[in-house]
Amino acid sequence: MHKSLTKGMLATLAAGALLVPAVPASAAVSATASTAATSTVSAKAAKPYSSFAVKVTATKKAKAGSYIKYKISATNVGPHFASAEAWYVGGAFPKGVDPRNIRYSTSGKKMECILLTARGFFCFANKDIAVGSSFSVTFYAKTKKSTRGSQKATLGVISYNLDQGMEDMDLRELDRLGVPGYLFAKTVKTTVVR
């Protein structure tokens, strides 16, 4: 599978307003779509195959030019396991963070991470998560020396309802087909001082 997110998720990240609670990506499809199949998909929002209970913590106060520590802990609350190709962890980091200086450590295997927008940073863990299983990822994001004041990050998990046989499909194609994507995220704030 190509490691990319749908246009709808990218737009959400770019706006810096990740939605809580989870909202199906298919809900954004217009009711006046050109095909009946698309209209049917958008009219009835599917429930997520895998929902995540997410907890996010962050450093409360940091000095400009130092690192802010963000920890994302998530548990798959089901109803199904989350296949490795169907979930991603990360989110929108603050404007005052240097995106070239985001590092991570994880409770699982090494992950592949990419910067999707100026502040949108996501990782692909390539690991199935059974119902009831948990994982955690800690991000270390370095603030710019000029950063001051309250810095807001919205971090968590995105999961998609992938049916069998969809594992190798590009996520843009899944979006075009109306495959639902869900966002489970929390917003945290850090005060950056001199």
C-alpha positions in Angstrom: 0.0 0.0 0.0 1.2 3.5 -0.7 1.9 5.4 2.4 -0.3 8.4 1.8 -3.4 9.9 3.4 -6.5 11.1 1.6 -7.1 14.7 0.5 -9.8 15.0 3.2 -7.4 14.0 6.0 -4.7 16.3 4.5 -7.1 19.2 4.5 -8.0 18.6 8.1 -4.4 18.5 9.1 -3.5 21.6 7.1 -6.3 23.5 8.9 -4.9 22.3 12.2 -8.3 21.3 13.4 -8.4 17.5 13.8 -11.9 16.4 14.8 -12.8 14.7 18.0 -14.7 12.4 18.3 -14.0 10.4 15.2 -15.8 11.5 12.1 -16.1 9.3 9.0 -14.2 10.7 6.0 -17.1 9.7 3.8 -19.3 12.2 5.6 -17.6 15.0 3.7 -18.9 13.6 0.4 -21.6 15.9 -1.1 -25.2 14.5 -1.3 -25.3 15.8 -4.9 -22.5 13.4 -6.0 -22.7 12.2 -9.5 -23.1 8.5 -8.8 -25.8 6.8 -6.8 -23.1 4.6 -5.2 -21.3 7.6 -3.8 -24.5 9.1 -2.5 -25.4 5.9 -0.8 -22.0 5.7 0.9 -22.2 9.3 2.2 -25.8 9.0 3.3 -25.1 6.1 5.8 -22.0 6.7 7.8 -20.4 3.3 8.6 -19.1 2.6 12.0 -15.3 2.1 12.4 -14.0 -1.4 12.1 -11.4 -0.4 14.7 -12.0 2.3 17.3 -9.2 3.6 19.5 -9.3 5.0 23.0 -6.6 7.6 22.9 -4.7 9.4 25.6 -2.2 12.2 24.8 0.1 13.9 27.3 2.6 16.8 26.7 5.2 18.8 28.5 3.3 21.6 30.3 6.1 24.2 30.1 9.2 24.3 27.9 12.0 26.8 27.0 12.2 28.2 23.5 14.7 26.1 21.5 14.1 23.0 23.6 12.1 19.8 23.1 8.4 19.3 23.9 7.6 15.6 24.7 4.3 14.3 23.4 3.1 10.8 24.4 0.3 9.1 22.5 -1.2 6.0 24.2 -3.9 4.1 22.3 -5.9 1.0 22.8 -8.0 -0.7 20.1 -11.5 -1.0 21.5 -12.8 -2.8 18.5 -15.0 -4.2 17.4 -12.3 -5.7 15.0 -8.5 -5.9 14.9 -6.7 -3.0 13.1 -4.6 -4.4 10.2 -1.2 -2.9 9.8 -2.3 -1.1 6.6 -5.4 0.5 8.1 -4.0 2.8 10.9 -1.6 5.6 11.4 -0.4 7.6 14.4 0.7 11.3 14.7 -1.1 14.5 13.9 -0.8 18.3 13.7 2.1 19.7 15.7 2.3 23.3 16.8 3.4 26.2 14.5 6.3 26.9 16.9 7.9 23.4 16.3 10.6 22.8 13.7 9.2 19.9 11.6 12.7 18.8 10.7 13.4 18.1 14.3 10.6 15.7 15.3 11.9 12.4 16.7 10.0 9.4 18.2 10.3 6.3 20.3 7.7 3.5 20.4 6.6 0.5 22.3 6.5 -1.5 19.0 8.7 -2.0 16.0 10.4 0.8 14.1 8.0 3.0 12.3 8.2 4.9 9.0 7.3 8.5 9.5 6.6 11.3 7.0 5.8 15.0 7.2 2.6 15.5 5.2 2.0 19.2 5.5 3.8 22.0 7.2 2.7 20.6 10.6 1.1 17.2 9.8 3.5 14.4 10.8 2.3 10.7 10.7 3.9 7.3 11.2 3.0 3.9 9.8 3.7 1.2 12.3 3.2 -1.9 10.0 1.7 -3.8 12.9 -1.7 -5.4 13.5 -3.4 -4.3 16.7 -5.7 -6.8 18.3 -8.9 -5.7 20.1 -7.8 -4.9 23.7 -4.1 -4.4 22.7 -2.4 -1.1 23.3 0.6 0.7 21.9 2.4 4.0 22.7 4.5 6.4 20.7 6.5 9.3 22.2 7.4 12.2 20.0 10.1 14.8 20.8 9.5 18.0 18.9 12.1 20.8 19.0 10.7 24.3 19.3 12.1 27.2 17.3 14.2 29.7 19.3 11.7 32.4 18.4 8.7 30.4 19.7 6.7 32.0 22.6 3.4 31.4 24.3 0.8 28.6 24.1 1.6 25.9 21.5 -1.3 23.5 20.6 -0.9 20.0 19.1 -3.7 17.6 18.1 -2.4 14.1 18.0 -3.9 10.6 17.9 -4.8 7.7 15.5 -6.4 7.6 12.1 -8.0 4.3 11.1 -9.7 3.2 7.8 -12.3 0.5 7.2 -10.3 -1.6 4.8 -12.1 -4.7 3.4 -10.2 -7.8 2.5 -8.3 -7.2 -0.8 -7.9 -3.5 -0.2 -4.5 -3.7 1.5 -2.6 -2.7 -1.6 -4.9 0.1 -2.8 -3.7 3.7 -2.8 -5.5 5.6 -0.1 -6.5 8.2 -2.7 -8.4 5.5 -4.5 -10.0 4.4 -1.2 -11.1 8.0 -0.7 -12.5 8.1 -4.2 -14.5 4.9 -3.5 -15.8 6.4 -0.2 -14.0 4.1 2.1 -14.5 5.6 5.6 -11.6 6.9 7.6 -11.9 7.9 11.3 -9.8 10.2 13.5 -9.3 9.5 17.2 -7.4 12.5 18.6 -6.8 14.8 21.6 -5.5 18.4 21.8 -2.8 19.3 24.2 -1.1 22.6 25.0 2.4 23.6 26.1 3.5 27.0 27.2 6.9 28.0 25.7 8.9 30.6 27.6 12.3 32.3 27.3 
